[in-house]
Amino acid sequence: MLGLYASAFGSYAPNLLSITGDTNLDAHLYSSAIIIIATAINYYSIKVVSQIESYAVMIKLVILIGFIGVGIIGLIGNPNWSNSIWNIGKGHSIL
């Protein structure tokens, strides 16, 4: 998972804040920084890592519940939502 997080952060961070002006180099610098920081935290205390992981899971759940809520609100505002649901798998979409 650490590699996934580092790769994702390294890909997006240079768009927000460029260090060297070279996007590829910036991506590698940010990815490396994430790996070094995570390694330092792991070395410092496994209890801290456990707490960070717990917070990360809670944040992911809140985001997921938010997406579900937005989807439900979208269905409530659509007068044909019941017809759309039954057409899934028949070559139709909910859009």
Backbone bond lengths (Angstrom), bond angles and torsions (degrees), N, CA, C in turn:
res aa  C-N    CA-C-N  psi(-1)  N-CA   C-N-CA  omega(-1)  CA-C   N-CA-C  phi
1 M - - - 1.451 - - 1.525 111.53 -
2 L 1.315 116.22 -33.77 1.462 119.28 -178.68 1.525 110.74 -61.17
3 G 1.330 116.24 -41.53 1.453 119.66 178.63 1.523 111.89 -62.45
4 L 1.328 116.23 -38.32 1.465 120.89 178.39 1.520 110.59 -64.74
5 Y 1.343 116.43 -46.62 1.460 120.22 178.69 1.525 111.10 -62.17
6 A 1.314 116.81 -44.86 1.465 120.82 -178.84 1.525 111.13 -63.72
7 S 1.317 116.24 -41.78 1.461 120.32 -179.89 1.529 111.09 -65.86
8 A 1.322 116.70 -44.42 1.466 120.32 179.95 1.525 110.87 -64.52
9 F 1.329 116.72 -46.95 1.460 120.22 179.94 1.522 110.29 -64.21
10 G 1.337 116.43 -40.51 1.455 120.42 179.40 1.514 112.77 -64.46
11 S 1.323 117.28 -29.16 1.459 120.63 178.79 1.525 112.72 -77.32
12 Y 1.327 116.65 -36.70 1.460 120.17 -175.55 1.524 113.74 -89.80
13 A 1.308 118.18 -34.39 1.469 121.53 -174.03 1.525 114.31 -59.68
14 P 1.334 120.02 -40.81 1.473 117.98 180.00 1.521 113.78 -61.47
15 N 1.312 117.82 -22.68 1.463 120.46 176.69 1.516 111.78 -72.89
16 L 1.330 116.46 -26.27 1.462 121.02 179.68 1.515 112.03 -88.92
17 L 1.345 116.30 -41.57 1.458 120.51 -176.37 1.524 108.87 -146.47
18 S 1.305 115.61 109.29 1.462 120.56 -179.79 1.525 109.22 -87.94
19 I 1.331 116.36 133.65 1.465 121.41 179.88 1.525 110.38 -94.15
20 T 1.332 116.30 -51.01 1.463 120.68 -173.73 1.517 113.35 -108.01
21 G 1.310 117.99 -15.47 1.453 121.00 -175.03 1.517 112.91 95.26
22 D 1.331 116.79 -15.10 1.457 122.46 176.89 1.528 107.71 -100.90
23 T 1.327 116.66 114.92 1.469 120.85 -174.86 1.521 112.38 -60.83
24 N 1.327 117.51 -41.65 1.465 119.83 -179.13 1.522 111.57 -65.08
25 L 1.324 116.52 -44.04 1.465 120.06 178.89 1.524 110.70 -64.75
26 D 1.326 116.83 -42.27 1.465 120.68 177.61 1.529 111.55 -60.56
27 A 1.334 116.77 -42.01 1.466 120.63 179.07 1.524 110.20 -60.86
28 H 1.326 117.66 -43.19 1.470 120.63 178.33 1.527 111.54 -66.36
29 L 1.319 116.73 -38.35 1.467 119.74 178.65 1.529 111.24 -64.66
30 Y 1.322 116.60 -45.70 1.467 119.73 179.09 1.527 111.47 -65.25
31 S 1.326 117.73 -43.16 1.471 120.77 178.23 1.520 110.77 -60.82
32 S 1.321 115.94 -44.26 1.467 120.29 179.33 1.516 111.19 -64.24
33 A 1.326 116.72 -39.76 1.469 120.10 179.16 1.522 111.20 -62.53
34 I 1.330 117.17 -42.03 1.461 120.61 178.84 1.522 110.54 -62.22
35 I 1.323 117.03 -43.65 1.471 120.37 180.00 1.520 110.52 -65.18
36 I 1.321 118.02 -41.39 1.472 121.13 179.29 1.525 110.58 -65.37
37 I 1.328 117.16 -43.89 1.473 120.36 179.67 1.529 110.40 -63.80
38 A 1.322 117.56 -44.26 1.466 120.50 179.70 1.526 110.99 -64.71
39 T 1.317 117.17 -38.90 1.461 120.36 177.88 1.522 110.64 -64.75
40 A 1.330 116.66 -41.32 1.469 120.08 178.51 1.530 111.21 -63.54
41 I 1.334 116.79 -40.90 1.469 120.04 178.32 1.522 110.01 -65.50
42 N 1.337 117.57 -42.49 1.463 120.76 177.01 1.513 111.39 -60.71
43 Y 1.314 116.70 -40.31 1.457 121.08 -179.64 1.528 110.72 -68.55
44 Y 1.332 115.96 -36.23 1.465 121.02 -177.88 1.523 111.83 -65.24
45 S 1.340 117.30 -53.61 1.459 119.26 -176.01 1.522 110.69 -165.82
46 I 1.306 115.57 129.43 1.460 120.28 176.70 1.527 110.54 -70.76
47 K 1.339 117.46 -26.74 1.463 121.12 178.22 1.528 110.24 -65.90
48 V 1.315 116.52 -40.33 1.464 120.67 177.89 1.526 109.95 -63.71
49 V 1.329 116.58 -42.30 1.467 121.06 178.91 1.523 109.99 -61.44
50 S 1.315 116.70 -41.95 1.458 121.06 179.10 1.528 111.00 -61.59
51 Q 1.322 116.76 -42.79 1.464 120.32 178.66 1.524 111.34 -65.79
52 I 1.329 116.94 -40.98 1.458 120.53 178.89 1.526 110.34 -63.10
53 E 1.325 116.95 -43.03 1.464 120.77 178.38 1.528 111.13 -63.06
54 S 1.330 116.87 -38.89 1.464 120.33 177.84 1.527 110.84 -62.19
55 Y 1.326 116.51 -44.55 1.463 120.16 178.28 1.528 110.58 -64.46
56 A 1.322 117.51 -39.59 1.463 120.96 179.43 1.524 110.82 -62.16
57 V 1.329 116.84 -41.57 1.468 120.28 178.52 1.522 110.42 -65.23
58 M 1.329 117.47 -40.66 1.467 120.02 178.51 1.531 111.05 -63.11
59 I 1.321 116.74 -41.84 1.469 120.44 179.13 1.521 110.05 -63.62
60 K 1.340 117.33 -42.43 1.465 120.44 178.87 1.526 111.23 -63.03
61 L 1.332 116.96 -39.56 1.465 120.12 178.45 1.524 111.69 -65.41
62 V 1.321 116.91 -40.39 1.467 120.33 178.33 1.523 109.94 -62.94
63 I 1.331 117.00 -42.71 1.465 120.40 178.41 1.525 110.33 -63.05
64 L 1.323 117.53 -44.49 1.461 121.34 179.82 1.528 111.50 -62.79
65 I 1.312 116.92 -44.14 1.464 120.84 177.97 1.531 110.01 -63.73
66 G 1.327 117.31 -36.04 1.465 120.85 176.27 1.519 111.78 -62.34
67 F 1.347 116.99 -43.72 1.457 119.98 177.08 1.519 111.48 -63.04
68 I 1.313 117.05 -40.12 1.465 120.60 177.59 1.527 110.21 -62.53
69 G 1.338 116.44 -43.65 1.464 120.83 179.16 1.517 112.16 -61.68
70 V 1.330 116.75 -43.40 1.462 120.46 178.63 1.529 110.20 -63.42
71 G 1.327 117.00 -39.66 1.461 120.35 177.85 1.507 112.29 -63.78
72 I 1.322 116.71 -41.99 1.469 120.48 178.89 1.521 110.70 -65.39
73 I 1.329 116.53 -42.47 1.467 119.88 177.86 1.527 110.08 -61.63
74 G 1.333 116.84 -39.25 1.463 120.58 177.23 1.508 112.50 -63.93
75 L 1.332 117.15 -36.61 1.462 120.34 178.34 1.516 111.75 -70.78
76 I 1.328 116.72 -37.48 1.464 120.27 -179.02 1.529 110.51 -63.71
77 G 1.328 117.38 -36.61 1.454 120.70 -178.68 1.518 113.78 -79.00
78 N 1.327 118.20 -6.54 1.464 121.81 -177.25 1.528 108.92 -101.49
79 P 1.331 118.17 116.12 1.469 119.50 -177.52 1.535 113.34 -68.14
80 N 1.318 118.59 -20.10 1.464 121.38 -178.46 1.523 112.39 -104.32
81 W 1.336 118.47 24.31 1.467 120.09 -173.75 1.516 112.32 -64.26
82 S 1.330 118.49 -34.84 1.467 118.76 -178.43 1.519 111.18 -69.38
83 N 1.313 118.26 -36.13 1.461 120.93 176.77 1.522 111.15 -68.06
84 S 1.319 116.97 -37.16 1.460 121.11 -178.12 1.522 111.21 -66.04
85 I 1.318 117.82 -39.06 1.463 121.13 -177.63 1.522 110.59 -63.86
86 W 1.318 117.73 -40.26 1.463 120.20 -177.16 1.522 112.46 -74.33
87 N 1.334 117.62 -15.91 1.462 120.91 179.38 1.525 113.06 -86.42
88 I 1.310 117.26 -4.81 1.462 119.91 178.71 1.532 107.66 -65.99
89 G 1.302 115.91 133.05 1.457 120.78 -178.97 1.509 112.68 92.55
90 K 1.310 117.39 -6.76 1.461 121.67 179.03 1.533 110.10 -106.81
91 G 1.309 116.10 18.96 1.461 119.88 -179.77 1.518 113.12 88.62
92 H 1.323 118.12 9.75 1.454 122.17 179.03 1.523 109.35 -112.23
93 S 1.302 114.86 163.07 1.471 119.34 176.02 1.515 109.35 -124.66
94 I 1.319 115.72 168.70 1.463 121.20 -179.57 1.519 111.01 -79.02
95 L 1.315 118.04 -15.00 1.454 120.68 -177.37 1.497 110.03 -55.99
